[in-house]
Structure formats: structure tokens, C-alpha cells
Amino acid sequence: MGACACALGLGVWVGSQSSWFIDRAAPIANGLVFENPRPISTFRLIDFDGGAFSVDRLKGRWSFIYFGYSTCGQVCTETLIELKRLILALSSQDNSQPIQVVFVTVDPGRDSASRLKTYLREFDSTFIGITGDINTLAFFAAELAAPFTLDPDAGESNAIDHSNSIMLINPSAALQAVLAPPHDAQRLQADFGAIVRWWQTSR
């Protein structure tokens, strides 16, 4: 009888605490959300205005980071259009979360600072373009689970294989989520809202 009562009591306790576990589980998103965000190592790159871009510029705000290049074509264009729509949607809300979109080139040999700036201004004036030496860019991309490689069969087209995922960095400068394609502004907005609410309550 005592054992049964103990088991029953444990069952009641687990049942009463189930909402605690559910509430703190990472939200479901179109991609991967880390329950334990991965801190980003120190790095030093350059923005398209010539300023230093380090991990400090990822702190205190949410960052949507995308790796691509200016001659990428349709894949990058479609993703940047959806990011533009996302920013417009978030700016129309009562949203107190500072956000930024960061485009990191994987073709620094061709994407000069001025070329990056011209390219990104076609989408949104708030987008930030980042470049640097190829080794630092490759390390940064690999750390964010977005490695890239030059296609050996590309010839003069200089095609580069790169991730089409969007990396979401939280205000503590840690990789919070990898948002997988295909990208849609409404889905990105819903996923971002769920992740922010979960992050705020789970800290």
C-alpha cells in the first residue's frame, strides 16, 4: 500500500510538473533551435563601410546572418527579399527587440566593400554587408554551421556552394537557431516570435 501511494504521489508530481518541462522546451521552427545556444568565438571581419565587425556587434540584439555573394543569383536574391519582408513586418509591430540583418560574403575576392553596399542597397538600406580575408570568413562560416566551397567545375562562373540557411544569433552573441529553407517572411516572423518568447522565459 505504501509503495502504491508513493508511486501514485510521484505520478501526480510528474503530471503537475509536465507543463514546466513543456514550457521550457525549445519551440518548433522551420529548422533547428538550440536549447543550449552555442557561443560564438572571437573574430574580426570588416563591414562595407570599413568598420570593424566583431562579436561585440552581435551583442544586445538579435541578428539574422546569411552567407552568400553578390553574383549568387536567384537563391540569394529570394532569401534577401524574404528578409526584407521580415524586417518590414517586424518594424510595423510594437517590437522592442533590436534586430539586424547581416550578409556575409563568401566571395571576398570579387565582393569589395563598395560592391557589397551597392548590392545590398537594392534590398534594404539597413542590411549590413561583411567581408574579410577568406580564412577568417571560412572559420566564421564553419562555426555557424554554414561552410562554403568553390565549385571546381564552375569555371569562369565562379559558382560557390554555400548554405541557404539563415543563422539566428541571440543578444548574448550565441547561435540560437539555424532557420532552414525554403524561406518565407511570415514563417520567419512566426518562428522568430516563438524563439524570442521562449528565450526570454528560459533564461
ChimeraX commands (.cxc) that place a marker at each C-alpha (Angstrom):
marker #1 position 0.00,0.00,0.00 radius 0.5
marker #1 position 2.81,2.34,0.93 radius 0.5
marker #1 position 4.64,1.61,-2.33 radius 0.5
marker #1 position 1.47,2.23,-4.33 radius 0.5
marker #1 position 0.88,5.51,-2.56 radius 0.5
marker #1 position 4.47,6.55,-3.24 radius 0.5
marker #1 position 4.18,5.69,-6.92 radius 0.5
marker #1 position 0.87,7.49,-7.14 radius 0.5
marker #1 position 2.37,10.53,-5.47 radius 0.5
marker #1 position 5.29,10.53,-7.89 radius 0.5
marker #1 position 2.90,10.25,-10.81 radius 0.5
marker #1 position 0.90,13.22,-9.56 radius 0.5
marker #1 position 4.09,15.26,-9.11 radius 0.5
marker #1 position 5.35,14.44,-12.60 radius 0.5
marker #1 position 1.97,15.25,-14.06 radius 0.5
marker #1 position 1.80,18.57,-12.24 radius 0.5
marker #1 position 5.28,19.47,-13.46 radius 0.5
marker #1 position 4.74,18.45,-17.11 radius 0.5
marker #1 position 3.83,21.99,-18.13 radius 0.5
marker #1 position 7.14,23.16,-16.63 radius 0.5
marker #1 position 9.08,20.88,-18.99 radius 0.5
marker #1 position 6.88,21.68,-21.98 radius 0.5
marker #1 position 7.09,25.43,-21.44 radius 0.5
marker #1 position 10.89,25.27,-21.38 radius 0.5
marker #1 position 11.37,23.01,-24.37 radius 0.5
marker #1 position 12.73,24.79,-27.43 radius 0.5
marker #1 position 9.96,25.85,-29.81 radius 0.5
marker #1 position 9.39,24.03,-33.07 radius 0.5
marker #1 position 10.64,26.05,-36.03 radius 0.5
marker #1 position 11.47,25.50,-39.68 radius 0.5
marker #1 position 14.99,24.44,-38.83 radius 0.5
marker #1 position 16.91,23.72,-35.66 radius 0.5
marker #1 position 16.55,25.65,-32.39 radius 0.5
marker #1 position 19.27,25.10,-29.79 radius 0.5
marker #1 position 18.12,24.66,-26.20 radius 0.5
marker #1 position 21.72,25.42,-25.25 radius 0.5
marker #1 position 22.81,28.20,-27.63 radius 0.5
marker #1 position 26.35,27.93,-28.96 radius 0.5
marker #1 position 28.55,30.94,-28.04 radius 0.5
marker #1 position 30.40,32.48,-30.97 radius 0.5
marker #1 position 34.18,32.68,-30.77 radius 0.5
marker #1 position 36.10,35.91,-31.13 radius 0.5
marker #1 position 36.55,37.00,-34.74 radius 0.5
marker #1 position 37.39,40.15,-36.67 radius 0.5
marker #1 position 35.84,40.99,-40.02 radius 0.5
marker #1 position 35.05,44.26,-41.84 radius 0.5
marker #1 position 31.72,45.85,-42.70 radius 0.5
marker #1 position 31.06,47.54,-46.03 radius 0.5
marker #1 position 31.83,50.94,-44.50 radius 0.5
marker #1 position 35.30,49.81,-43.49 radius 0.5
marker #1 position 34.45,49.46,-39.80 radius 0.5
marker #1 position 35.48,46.54,-37.63 radius 0.5
marker #1 position 32.87,43.85,-37.23 radius 0.5
marker #1 position 33.50,41.59,-34.26 radius 0.5
marker #1 position 31.45,39.50,-31.86 radius 0.5
marker #1 position 30.70,42.68,-29.89 radius 0.5
marker #1 position 28.45,43.89,-32.71 radius 0.5
marker #1 position 26.30,40.81,-32.24 radius 0.5
marker #1 position 25.61,41.56,-28.58 radius 0.5
marker #1 position 22.48,43.28,-27.33 radius 0.5
marker #1 position 20.36,42.49,-30.39 radius 0.5
marker #1 position 19.02,39.66,-32.49 radius 0.5
marker #1 position 20.94,39.04,-35.70 radius 0.5
marker #1 position 19.84,37.24,-38.83 radius 0.5
marker #1 position 23.07,36.17,-40.55 radius 0.5
marker #1 position 23.11,34.92,-44.13 radius 0.5
marker #1 position 26.13,33.77,-46.15 radius 0.5
marker #1 position 26.13,34.45,-49.89 radius 0.5
marker #1 position 27.69,36.60,-52.61 radius 0.5
marker #1 position 26.61,39.34,-54.95 radius 0.5
marker #1 position 26.65,37.21,-58.12 radius 0.5
marker #1 position 24.92,34.29,-56.44 radius 0.5
marker #1 position 21.74,34.74,-58.44 radius 0.5
marker #1 position 18.25,33.56,-57.59 radius 0.5
marker #1 position 18.98,31.73,-54.34 radius 0.5
marker #1 position 20.48,34.72,-52.53 radius 0.5
marker #1 position 18.04,37.15,-54.13 radius 0.5
marker #1 position 14.98,35.24,-52.94 radius 0.5
marker #1 position 16.35,34.91,-49.41 radius 0.5
marker #1 position 17.20,38.61,-49.16 radius 0.5
marker #1 position 13.74,39.54,-50.43 radius 0.5
marker #1 position 12.15,37.44,-47.68 radius 0.5
marker #1 position 14.46,39.01,-45.09 radius 0.5
marker #1 position 13.41,42.45,-46.32 radius 0.5
marker #1 position 9.76,41.46,-45.93 radius 0.5
marker #1 position 10.51,40.14,-42.47 radius 0.5
marker #1 position 12.15,43.40,-41.39 radius 0.5
marker #1 position 9.20,45.40,-42.73 radius 0.5
marker #1 position 6.75,43.17,-40.86 radius 0.5
marker #1 position 8.68,43.38,-37.60 radius 0.5
marker #1 position 9.10,47.15,-37.87 radius 0.5
marker #1 position 5.33,47.57,-38.19 radius 0.5
marker #1 position 4.79,45.77,-34.89 radius 0.5
marker #1 position 5.27,47.05,-31.38 radius 0.5
marker #1 position 8.56,45.20,-31.30 radius 0.5
marker #1 position 11.09,46.19,-28.66 radius 0.5
marker #1 position 13.67,43.66,-29.84 radius 0.5
marker #1 position 16.61,45.31,-31.64 radius 0.5
marker #1 position 17.35,43.33,-34.80 radius 0.5
marker #1 position 19.83,43.41,-37.66 radius 0.5
marker #1 position 20.35,41.54,-40.91 radius 0.5
marker #1 position 23.98,40.69,-41.67 radius 0.5
marker #1 position 25.03,39.45,-45.12 radius 0.5
marker #1 position 28.45,37.77,-45.06 radius 0.5
marker #1 position 30.13,37.35,-48.43 radius 0.5
marker #1 position 31.72,34.03,-49.32 radius 0.5
marker #1 position 33.42,35.64,-52.32 radius 0.5
marker #1 position 35.69,38.33,-50.85 radius 0.5
marker #1 position 37.87,38.38,-53.96 radius 0.5
marker #1 position 35.05,39.86,-56.02 radius 0.5
marker #1 position 32.78,41.37,-53.40 radius 0.5
marker #1 position 34.55,44.59,-52.49 radius 0.5
marker #1 position 33.05,46.74,-49.77 radius 0.5
marker #1 position 31.53,49.12,-52.31 radius 0.5
marker #1 position 30.13,46.28,-54.38 radius 0.5
marker #1 position 28.54,44.71,-51.31 radius 0.5
marker #1 position 26.98,48.01,-50.33 radius 0.5
marker #1 position 25.53,48.61,-53.79 radius 0.5
marker #1 position 24.18,45.07,-53.92 radius 0.5
marker #1 position 22.50,45.14,-50.51 radius 0.5
marker #1 position 21.01,48.60,-51.02 radius 0.5
marker #1 position 18.87,47.02,-53.73 radius 0.5
marker #1 position 17.06,45.16,-50.96 radius 0.5
marker #1 position 17.14,47.22,-47.76 radius 0.5
marker #1 position 19.18,50.18,-46.57 radius 0.5
marker #1 position 19.55,48.66,-43.10 radius 0.5
marker #1 position 21.23,45.44,-44.25 radius 0.5
marker #1 position 24.89,45.18,-43.21 radius 0.5
marker #1 position 27.47,43.68,-45.56 radius 0.5
marker #1 position 30.51,41.89,-44.15 radius 0.5
marker #1 position 33.77,40.85,-45.78 radius 0.5
marker #1 position 37.30,39.96,-44.71 radius 0.5
marker #1 position 40.09,37.54,-45.52 radius 0.5
marker #1 position 38.99,34.18,-46.85 radius 0.5
marker #1 position 40.38,32.17,-43.93 radius 0.5
marker #1 position 38.53,34.20,-41.30 radius 0.5
marker #1 position 35.34,34.08,-43.34 radius 0.5
marker #1 position 35.65,30.30,-43.73 radius 0.5
marker #1 position 36.22,29.84,-39.99 radius 0.5
marker #1 position 33.27,32.08,-39.13 radius 0.5
marker #1 position 31.01,30.25,-41.58 radius 0.5
marker #1 position 32.04,26.82,-40.31 radius 0.5
marker #1 position 31.42,27.86,-36.72 radius 0.5
marker #1 position 27.88,28.84,-37.66 radius 0.5
marker #1 position 27.31,25.53,-39.47 radius 0.5
marker #1 position 27.41,27.27,-42.86 radius 0.5
marker #1 position 30.60,26.07,-44.60 radius 0.5
marker #1 position 31.18,27.03,-48.21 radius 0.5
marker #1 position 33.36,25.70,-51.03 radius 0.5
marker #1 position 34.30,26.85,-54.51 radius 0.5
marker #1 position 32.76,24.57,-57.11 radius 0.5
marker #1 position 35.76,23.07,-59.02 radius 0.5
marker #1 position 33.59,22.63,-62.12 radius 0.5
marker #1 position 32.30,26.18,-62.13 radius 0.5
marker #1 position 34.93,27.58,-64.50 radius 0.5
marker #1 position 34.63,31.31,-65.11 radius 0.5
marker #1 position 31.24,31.48,-63.40 radius 0.5
marker #1 position 32.97,31.28,-60.01 radius 0.5
marker #1 position 29.99,29.42,-58.53 radius 0.5
marker #1 position 30.30,28.80,-54.80 radius 0.5
marker #1 position 28.49,26.10,-52.86 radius 0.5
marker #1 position 27.14,27.69,-49.70 radius 0.5
marker #1 position 24.40,27.20,-47.14 radius 0.5
marker #1 position 20.99,28.72,-47.82 radius 0.5
marker #1 position 20.05,28.64,-44.14 radius 0.5
marker #1 position 19.65,31.78,-42.04 radius 0.5
marker #1 position 21.54,31.81,-38.76 radius 0.5
marker #1 position 19.74,33.44,-35.83 radius 0.5
marker #1 position 22.08,34.87,-33.20 radius 0.5
marker #1 position 20.66,35.86,-29.82 radius 0.5
marker #1 position 21.57,39.06,-27.90 radius 0.5
marker #1 position 24.21,37.13,-25.94 radius 0.5
marker #1 position 26.07,36.52,-29.22 radius 0.5
marker #1 position 25.30,32.81,-29.33 radius 0.5
marker #1 position 23.91,30.74,-32.19 radius 0.5
marker #1 position 20.27,30.28,-31.22 radius 0.5
marker #1 position 18.80,28.70,-34.35 radius 0.5
marker #1 position 19.51,27.57,-37.88 radius 0.5
marker #1 position 16.46,28.50,-39.98 radius 0.5
marker #1 position 16.21,26.20,-42.97 radius 0.5
marker #1 position 14.98,26.98,-46.48 radius 0.5
marker #1 position 12.67,27.48,-48.21 radius 0.5
marker #1 position 12.31,30.87,-46.56 radius 0.5
marker #1 position 9.05,32.72,-46.17 radius 0.5
marker #1 position 8.73,36.02,-44.32 radius 0.5
marker #1 position 5.55,35.01,-42.49 radius 0.5
marker #1 position 7.06,31.76,-41.30 radius 0.5
marker #1 position 10.28,33.53,-40.30 radius 0.5
marker #1 position 8.25,36.06,-38.33 radius 0.5
marker #1 position 6.29,33.34,-36.53 radius 0.5
marker #1 position 9.42,31.32,-35.75 radius 0.5
marker #1 position 11.30,34.38,-34.56 radius 0.5
marker #1 position 8.47,35.42,-32.25 radius 0.5
marker #1 position 8.26,31.95,-30.72 radius 0.5
marker #1 position 12.02,31.76,-30.24 radius 0.5
marker #1 position 12.22,35.20,-28.63 radius 0.5
marker #1 position 9.40,34.41,-26.19 radius 0.5
marker #1 position 10.99,31.09,-25.27 radius 0.5
marker #1 position 14.45,32.66,-24.89 radius 0.5
marker #1 position 13.10,35.37,-22.58 radius 0.5
marker #1 position 11.32,32.92,-20.29 radius 0.5
marker #1 position 14.04,30.25,-20.24 radius 0.5
marker #1 position 16.94,32.45,-19.18 radius 0.5
marker link #1:1,2 radius 0.2
marker link #1:2,3 radius 0.2
marker link #1:3,4 radius 0.2
marker link #1:4,5 radius 0.2
marker link #1:5,6 radius 0.2
marker link #1:6,7 radius 0.2
marker link #1:7,8 radius 0.2
marker link #1:8,9 radius 0.2
marker link #1:9,10 radius 0.2
marker link #1:10,11 radius 0.2
marker link #1:11,12 radius 0.2
marker link #1:12,13 radius 0.2
marker link #1:13,14 radius 0.2
marker link #1:14,15 radius 0.2
marker link #1:15,16 radius 0.2
marker link #1:16,17 radius 0.2
marker link #1:17,18 radius 0.2
marker link #1:18,19 radius 0.2
marker link #1:19,20 radius 0.2
marker link #1:20,21 radius 0.2
marker link #1:21,22 radius 0.2
marker link #1:22,23 radius 0.2
marker link #1:23,24 radius 0.2
marker link #1:24,25 radius 0.2
marker link #1:25,26 radius 0.2
marker link #1:26,27 radius 0.2
marker link #1:27,28 radius 0.2
marker link #1:28,29 radius 0.2
marker link #1:29,30 radius 0.2
marker link #1:30,31 radius 0.2
marker link #1:31,32 radius 0.2
marker link #1:32,33 radius 0.2
marker link #1:33,34 radius 0.2
marker link #1:34,35 radius 0.2
marker link #1:35,36 radius 0.2
marker link #1:36,37 radius 0.2
marker link #1:37,38 radius 0.2
marker link #1:38,39 radius 0.2
marker link #1:39,40 radius 0.2
marker link #1:40,41 radius 0.2
marker link #1:41,42 radius 0.2
marker link #1:42,43 radius 0.2
marker link #1:43,44 radius 0.2
marker link #1:44,45 radius 0.2
marker link #1:45,46 radius 0.2
marker link #1:46,47 radius 0.2
marker link #1:47,48 radius 0.2
marker link #1:48,49 radius 0.2
marker link #1:49,50 radius 0.2
marker link #1:50,51 radius 0.2
marker link #1:51,52 radius 0.2
marker link #1:52,53 radius 0.2
marker link #1:53,54 radius 0.2
marker link #1:54,55 radius 0.2
marker link #1:55,56 radius 0.2
marker link #1:56,57 radius 0.2
marker link #1:57,58 radius 0.2
marker link #1:58,59 radius 0.2
marker link #1:59,60 radius 0.2
marker link #1:60,61 radius 0.2
marker link #1:61,62 radius 0.2
marker link #1:62,63 radius 0.2
marker link #1:63,64 radius 0.2
marker link #1:64,65 radius 0.2
marker link #1:65,66 radius 0.2
marker link #1:66,67 radius 0.2
marker link #1:67,68 radius 0.2
marker link #1:68,69 radius 0.2
marker link #1:69,70 radius 0.2
marker link #1:70,71 radius 0.2
marker link #1:71,72 radius 0.2
marker link #1:72,73 radius 0.2
marker link #1:73,74 radius 0.2
marker link #1:74,75 radius 0.2
marker link #1:75,76 radius 0.2
marker link #1:76,77 radius 0.2
marker link #1:77,78 radius 0.2
marker link #1:78,79 radius 0.2
marker link #1:79,80 radius 0.2
marker link #1:80,81 radius 0.2
marker link #1:81,82 radius 0.2
marker link #1:82,83 radius 0.2
marker link #1:83,84 radius 0.2
marker link #1:84,85 radius 0.2
marker link #1:85,86 radius 0.2
marker link #1:86,87 radius 0.2
marker link #1:87,88 radius 0.2
marker link #1:88,89 radius 0.2
marker link #1:89,90 radius 0.2
marker link #1:90,91 radius 0.2
marker link #1:91,92 radius 0.2
marker link #1:92,93 radius 0.2
marker link #1:93,94 radius 0.2
marker link #1:94,95 radius 0.2
marker link #1:95,96 radius 0.2
marker link #1:96,97 radius 0.2
marker link #1:97,98 radius 0.2
marker link #1:98,99 radius 0.2
marker link #1:99,100 radius 0.2
marker link #1:100,101 radius 0.2
marker link #1:101,102 radius 0.2
marker link #1:102,103 radius 0.2
marker link #1:103,104 radius 0.2
marker link #1:104,105 radius 0.2
marker link #1:105,106 radius 0.2
marker link #1:106,107 radius 0.2
marker link #1:107,108 radius 0.2
marker link #1:108,109 radius 0.2
marker link #1:109,110 radius 0.2
marker link #1:110,111 radius 0.2
marker link #1:111,112 radius 0.2
marker link #1:112,113 radius 0.2
marker link #1:113,114 radius 0.2
marker link #1:114,115 radius 0.2
marker link #1:115,116 radius 0.2
marker link #1:116,117 radius 0.2
marker link #1:117,118 radius 0.2
marker link #1:118,119 radius 0.2
marker link #1:119,120 radius 0.2
marker link #1:120,121 radius 0.2
marker link #1:121,122 radius 0.2
marker link #1:122,123 radius 0.2
marker link #1:123,124 radius 0.2
marker link #1:124,125 radius 0.2
marker link #1:125,126 radius 0.2
marker link #1:126,127 radius 0.2
marker link #1:127,128 radius 0.2
marker link #1:128,129 radius 0.2
marker link #1:129,130 radius 0.2
marker link #1:130,131 radius 0.2
marker link #1:131,132 radius 0.2
marker link #1:132,133 radius 0.2
marker link #1:133,134 radius 0.2
marker link #1:134,135 radius 0.2
marker link #1:135,136 radius 0.2
marker link #1:136,137 radius 0.2
marker link #1:137,138 radius 0.2
marker link #1:138,139 radius 0.2
marker link #1:139,140 radius 0.2
marker link #1:140,141 radius 0.2
marker link #1:141,142 radius 0.2
marker link #1:142,143 radius 0.2
marker link #1:143,144 radius 0.2
marker link #1:144,145 radius 0.2
marker link #1:145,146 radius 0.2
marker link #1:146,147 radius 0.2
marker link #1:147,148 radius 0.2
marker link #1:148,149 radius 0.2
marker link #1:149,150 radius 0.2
marker link #1:150,151 radius 0.2
marker link #1:151,152 radius 0.2
marker link #1:152,153 radius 0.2
marker link #1:153,154 radius 0.2
marker link #1:154,155 radius 0.2
marker link #1:155,156 radius 0.2
marker link #1:156,157 radius 0.2
marker link #1:157,158 radius 0.2
marker link #1:158,159 radius 0.2
marker link #1:159,160 radius 0.2
marker link #1:160,161 radius 0.2
marker link #1:161,162 radius 0.2
marker link #1:162,163 radius 0.2
marker link #1:163,164 radius 0.2
marker link #1:164,165 radius 0.2
marker link #1:165,166 radius 0.2
marker link #1:166,167 radius 0.2
marker link #1:167,168 radius 0.2
marker link #1:168,169 radius 0.2
marker link #1:169,170 radius 0.2
marker link #1:170,171 radius 0.2
marker link #1:171,172 radius 0.2
marker link #1:172,173 radius 0.2
marker link #1:173,174 radius 0.2
marker link #1:174,175 radius 0.2
marker link #1:175,176 radius 0.2
marker link #1:176,177 radius 0.2
marker link #1:177,178 radius 0.2
marker link #1:178,179 radius 0.2
marker link #1:179,180 radius 0.2
marker link #1:180,181 radius 0.2
marker link #1:181,182 radius 0.2
marker link #1:182,183 radius 0.2
marker link #1:183,184 radius 0.2
marker link #1:184,185 radius 0.2
marker link #1:185,186 radius 0.2
marker link #1:186,187 radius 0.2
marker link #1:187,188 radius 0.2
marker link #1:188,189 radius 0.2
marker link #1:189,190 radius 0.2
marker link #1:190,191 radius 0.2
marker link #1:191,192 radius 0.2
marker link #1:192,193 radius 0.2
marker link #1:193,194 radius 0.2
marker link #1:194,195 radius 0.2
marker link #1:195,196 radius 0.2
marker link #1:196,197 radius 0.2
marker link #1:197,198 radius 0.2
marker link #1:198,199 radius 0.2
marker link #1:199,200 radius 0.2
marker link #1:200,201 radius 0.2
marker link #1:201,202 radius 0.2
marker link #1:202,203 radius 0.2
view
